[in-house]
Amino acid sequence: MARFFRNDEYCTSSHDVPIFKLAKEALRACDFPLEESQAVVRQFFDPKRFEHLQDSSRPIAYLVAPSTSGTNILPRIVAEELSAYYPGEIVQGWATPESRTRNALKSSIRKLREPAQFNVIPEVVDRLPANARLVLVDDEVTTGGSARALRHGLSLHNRSVDDVLSLGQSELRKVNARDIDRVVEKLQDPSLRPAVVGVLGGQLKHAANYIERVLNDNTRLEISAYFVAEYARLRELGLAYDEPARGAAIGPRGPETAQRQDRAGAAIPAGLPGESGSVRGGDYRAEGRSIQAFAVVEELTKLREQWSAAGHIERPGIVRKGLGIVDELGGPGRTGIPLRSAARDFMEGKGSVDLLTRRAAEHVAAHSTGQILGKGRRTGIDR
């Protein structure tokens, strides 16, 4: 039986990724010499895998994935091979990595803490024809994290990638409902399902595998907070995914769907604590507590980023704003004081998100039934 080499957006030349990785590491040790690199690409490159490109009625632009090390020339060589069979413009220098640490050197949990991020160069992208078929070219795709970050960067410039082509890719199957079920079960919080779908929907299966691999009692709160924050970011960009019905395909949010959900209220909020529109009888209070804790972490994460970029004069005001958000929770002093301390340390770059998430969860859990927040404030209880 022929192996599956293409889905609706990803297409690869080879599934012999372990062998390819060995060849790639040997090239890396020698700083990717040109002739040897060309020989490796030709060893794994099969032009027949990309025959769908010949049917393109639009001019093709091959966007070469940037190298985090600055030395990997394999994506450029792959683009040259593609262009020889299916003519198109080869575009380099259209994006730059924010970090020089290769994803392959990061642990699974570190990939969540430090996702691949790129800066798109507008001067290069803007000169491409408006009707160009944008084809992202990389040498290797595993979870698709780098490809996803590059696509998101392009979306901010109103451009979209039509294809992601690679020399080697481990898996083309995307996340399905069973994968979502396993992640939500390990998170032990059913109310997080919309966030898990919103983040993992449309991603390659290996993206879910990486999360499952590191999801345990020690990382559960941090990964839960990650899903909440990432879902909020994707919703803002219009890139979050929906699960319309049980068993149905997971797909992107359309504008109409997004508007309906935003009007009705989403189970996982993007704003301040207590802004959840999910009201499901007896489940509401427990889910509300969980959502409030993660929403606090999300807001303080934004302030931490502002604090890092701010001057000494502005920083105290940012910390006061963050502590104000914490104070909105009310609650008993025995949990409020540790939360304020963790929040201050976190905003000033001295504390971990693990500790902050744990303190927020402890504080919210200490609320009495009448203290569950509404619109960011306690209800019916005076301070």
Long-range contacts (C-beta under 8 A, 24 or more apart in sequence): 4-172, 4-173, 5-49, 5-172, 6-49, 6-52, 6-172, 7-172, 7-173, 7-174, 9-161, 9-162, 9-163, 9-164, 10-141, 10-144, 10-163, 10-164, 10-166, 10-169, 10-172, 10-204, 11-49, 11-50, 11-52, 11-163, 11-164, 11-165, 11-166, 12-49, 12-141, 12-165, 12-166, 12-167, 12-168, 12-169, 12-172, 13-44, 13-45, 13-46, 13-49, 13-50, 13-166, 13-167, 13-168, 14-44, 14-46, 14-167, 14-168, 14-169, 15-168, 15-169, 15-170, 16-44, 16-168, 17-140, 17-142, 17-168, 17-169, 17-170, 20-44, 20-140, 20-167, 20-168, 21-140, 21-168, 24-74, 24-139, 24-140, 27-74, 28-69, 28-71, 28-72, 31-71, 32-71, 32-72, 32-73, 32-74, 34-73, 37-73, 37-74, 37-77, 38-77, 40-74, 41-74, 41-77, 41-78, 41-81, 41-139, 41-167, 42-81, 44-167, 44-168, 45-78, 45-81, 45-167, 47-81, 47-82, 47-85, 47-86, 50-82, 50-85, 50-86, 50-165, 53-82, 53-85, 53-86, 53-88, 53-135, 53-163, 54-86, 56-86, 56-133, 58-131, 58-132, 58-133, 59-88, 59-89, 59-129, 59-131, 59-132, 59-133, 60-86, 60-87, 60-88, 60-89, 60-132, 60-133, 60-135, 61-88, 61-89, 61-91, 61-128, 61-129, 61-132, 61-133, 61-134, 61-135, 62-88, 62-89, 62-90, 62-91, 62-135, 62-137, 63-91, 63-94, 63-95, 63-134, 63-135, 63-136, 63-137, 63-150, 63-161, 64-90, 64-91, 64-92, 64-94, 64-137, 65-136, 65-137, 65-138, 65-139, 65-146, 65-147, 65-150, 66-93, 66-94, 66-95, 66-96, 66-97, 66-118, 67-97, 68-97, 68-99, 68-100, 68-101, 68-102, 68-103, 68-116, 69-100, 69-102, 70-100, 72-139, 74-139, 74-167, 75-137, 75-138, 75-139, 78-137, 78-138, 78-139, 78-165, 78-166, 78-167, 79-137, 82-135, 82-137, 82-165, 88-133, 88-135, 89-128, 89-132, 91-124, 91-128, 93-121, 93-124, 94-120, 94-121, 94-124, 94-125, 95-119, 95-120, 95-121, 95-150, 95-153, 96-121, 103-142, 103-145, 103-146, 107-214, 108-210, 108-211, 108-213, 108-214, 109-214, 109-219, 109-222, 111-143, 111-145, 111-210, 112-211, 112-214, 112-222, 112-223, 112-226, 113-353, 115-145, 115-149, 116-145, 116-146, 116-149, 117-149, 118-146, 118-149, 118-150, 118-153, 119-153, 120-150, 120-153, 120-154, 120-156, 120-157, 122-157, 125-154, 125-157, 125-159, 126-157, 128-159, 133-162, 133-163, 134-159, 134-160, 134-161, 134-162, 134-163, 135-161, 135-162, 135-163, 135-164, 135-165, 136-161, 136-163, 136-164, 136-165, 137-165, 137-166, 138-164, 138-165, 138-166, 138-167, 139-166, 139-167, 139-168, 140-166, 140-167, 140-168, 140-169, 141-166, 141-168, 141-169, 141-170, 141-204, 142-169, 142-170, 142-204, 142-206, 143-203, 143-204, 143-206, 143-207, 143-209, 143-210, 144-203, 144-204, 144-206, 144-207, 145-207, 148-203, 152-237, 152-239, 155-237, 155-239, 156-237, 170-206, 171-204, 171-205, 171-206, 172-204, 173-204, 173-205, 174-202, 174-203, 174-204, 174-205, 174-250, 175-200, 175-201, 175-202, 175-203, 175-204, 175-205, 175-207, 175-208, 175-250, 176-205, 176-250, 177-243, 177-246, 177-247, 177-250, 179-205, 179-208, 180-208, 180-243, 180-250, 182-208, 182-212, 183-208, 183-211, 183-212, 183-215, 186-212, 186-215, 186-220, 187-215, 187-220, 187-223, 187-224, 187-227, 188-220, 189-224, 189-287, 189-290, 190-283, 190-287, 191-267, 191-268, 191-278, 191-283, 191-286, 191-287, 191-290, 191-291, 192-224, 192-227, 192-228, 192-268, 192-290, 193-243, 193-267, 194-231, 194-243, 194-266, 194-267, 194-268, 195-227, 195-228, 195-230, 195-231, 195-267, 195-268, 196-227, 197-241, 197-242, 197-243, 197-250, 198-230, 198-231, 198-234, 198-235, 198-240, 198-241, 198-242, 198-253, 198-268, 199-227, 199-230, 199-231, 199-234, 199-240, 199-241, 200-241, 201-240, 201-241, 201-242, 201-243, 201-250, 201-251, 201-252, 202-241, 202-250, 202-251, 202-252, 218-354, 219-354, 221-354, 221-357, 221-358, 221-361, 222-353, 222-354, 222-357, 224-290, 224-294, 224-357, 225-294, 225-297, 225-298, 225-301, 225-353, 225-357, 227-268, 228-268, 228-291, 228-294, 228-295, 228-297, 228-298, 229-294, 229-297, 229-298, 229-301, 231-268, 231-270, 232-268, 232-269, 232-270, 232-298, 235-266, 235-270, 236-270, 267-291, 268-294, 269-295, 270-298, 271-295, 272-299, 272-325, 272-328, 272-375, 272-376, 273-299, 273-325, 273-328, 273-329, 273-373, 273-376, 274-372, 274-373, 274-374, 274-375, 274-376, 274-377, 275-375, 275-376, 285-369, 285-372, 288-372, 288-373, 289-364, 289-365, 289-367, 289-372, 290-361, 290-364, 292-329, 292-360, 292-364, 292-372, 292-373, 293-357, 293-360, 293-361, 293-363, 293-364, 294-357, 294-360, 296-325, 296-326, 296-329, 296-343, 296-360, 296-364, 297-353, 297-356, 297-357, 297-360, 299-325, 300-325, 300-326, 300-343, 300-346, 300-347, 300-356, 301-353, 303-347, 304-346, 304-347, 304-349, 307-347, 307-348, 307-349, 308-349, 315-348, 318-347, 319-344, 319-347, 319-348, 322-347, 328-373, 328-376, 328-377, 329-363, 329-364, 329-367, 329-373, 329-378, 330-367, 330-371, 330-373, 330-377, 330-378, 330-381, 330-383, 331-363, 331-364, 331-366, 331-367, 331-371, 332-366, 334-366, 335-359, 335-362, 335-363, 335-366, 336-363, 338-362, 338-363, 339-363
